[in-house]
Amino acid sequence: MGGERILDRLVRIMTAALGAPPLLVANSPEAPAWRQDLTVVKDSRAGAGSLGGIYTAVVEAPAPVVCVAWDMPFVTAGLIGELAARLERFDAVLPESGGPRGVEPLCAGYGPACREAIARTLDAGDYRAVGFHPRITISILPLEDVRRFGDPELLFFNVNTPDDLARSNELWRRHGSSP
C-alpha cells in the first residue's frame, strides 16, 4: 500500500509505539522470510481462527500484548500506545468500533489473565474473538477517544481481497498526509 508492504508499515508503527518489534503470529511456511528481524510463531492451537492467534500472542509474548491483525494498514502508533497504557489496570483493552461486535478485538490489548480465559473458551469450542470476555476484566476505549487517533472506519479497515487492497491504496492516497 503506497509502495510499502502492510506488514512493514505495521512493524514500523508498532515498534515506534511499543519500543520493540512485534511478534508475528503466522502459519505460512514462508513467514520467517517475510521479515527476518521478527520472531515468527505458528498458532499454538491450529484451526482456532482469530482467537487462536490472539491466544498464541498472549502465550508467546513476555508481557501484556497489543494485538493487531496484520491486514489493518491504517492503525496508528498513538492508538497502539493508548491500548498498551490502559493494560496496567485491566486484563484486556478494546477500542469501541462501528463493527458488528461494537468493539475491535483484532486491534486490542491483552494481559496475562487472558491466557487461561481464552484456553477455557477454546476448550469449550467457542472460537469467537470475544467469547472469553465474560471471564476477564475489560476496558472499552470509547469511540470519542478512538477518534483522537483517526477515523475508526479507516483505523480498522482490513485488507482481505485484491479489491480491498485497491481500496486501501485509494484511501492511503486520500489520507496519506495524515498520521
C-alpha positions, 0 to 999 in steps of 0.5 A: 500500500503506497509502495510499502508492504502492510506488514512493514508499515505495521512493524514500523508503527508498532515498534515506534509505539511499543519500543520493540518489534512485534511478534508475528503470529503466522502459519505460512511456511514462508513467514520467517522470510517475510521479515527476518528481524521478527520472531515468527510463531505458528498458532499454538492451537491450529484451526482456532481462527482469530482467537487462536492467534490472539491466544498464541500472542498472549502465550508467546509474548513476555508481557501484556500484548497489543494485538493487531491483525496484520491486514489493518494498514491504517492503525496508528502508533498513538492508538497502539500506545493508548491500548498498551497504557490502559493494560496496567489496570485491566486484563484486556483493552478494546477500542469501541468500533462501528463493527458488528461486535461494537468493539475491535478485538483484532486491534486490542490489548491483552494481559496475562489473565487472558491466557487461561480465559481464552484456553477455557473458551477454546476448550469449550469450542467457542472460537469467537474473538470475544467469547472469553470476555465474560471471564476477564476484566475489560476496558472499552476505549470509547469511540470519542477517544478512538477518534483522537487517533483517526477515523475508526472506519479507516483505523480498522479497515482490513485488507482481505481481497485484491479489491480491498487492497485497491481500496486501501491504496485509494484511501492511503492516497486520500489520507496519506498526509495524515498520521 
